[in-house]
């Protein structure tokens, strides 16, 4: 009954989104909007990926006064390799991202 | 002058996000702060509330993951058995209340005359709620044994449904002035179950921590 790690639809959707812009730092809310994942689903996945060394994060200050710093995320080199590997075995949606990134 | 609705929503979402930060295990606090920080970028209104409820869910999920006692299969099986006992009790009550309508003499074999009056007054909605709660307990028990984190929403739904149905039953029993829920107090499974839940909650506040996380940096 044990599920394979990082093979849930939600995780694959998130990996696909991160793989779509591999160098860009993305905010949690942006990722939530792009993937359709609610915060209660998104953050546990982000935490797990970070624990596995597939995701890196940092605090990014705002130019606007009174707006608190936000957390931003992107895949580590290991994470990119992992996501690409997953994309090859999972035709969609990760596969679509990889082919778009290559073109 | 009454503040507009969005002010209440803003306060609610801020309070929920603060609570999520408080609940999150110490090694994960920064993640909760990250979720809370996103609130400033969200539009006012229901979206903020939804987001903060998600924060709360994530924080409690992390807390539950931290119940080391639940790593033991024997403990999970024990709690699952208690849950099934609870489900059985709820189903039995629902069955008695339902059968009473069609076959009062059959139900009379199991109930005193006072309790029959109560069962006669129980609305169909409460019978349905009891049955739903029983089903949720059964599903939660199955998830607990197989994959404990997924059991949490089912337990929450089961307990919530049961509480609503118990309140309904209580109201009915008071309204017919003949029977009290105290008669159910001897239902050992219920009390054993709640004792285990209390122990779990006590364990929850021991604040055991995760191994150091690599993120956030």
Interface residues (C-beta under 8 A of the other chain):
Chain A: X1 X2 X3 X27 X28 X29 X32 X38 X39 X40 X41 X42 X43 X44 X46 X47 X49 X50 X51 X53 X55 X56 X57 X58 X59 X67 X68 X69 X70 X71
Chain B: X28 X30 X31 X33 X34 X35 X37 X38 X40 X41 X42 X50 X51 X52 X53 X54 X55 X56 X57 X58 X61 X62 X146 X147 X213 X214 X215 X216 X217
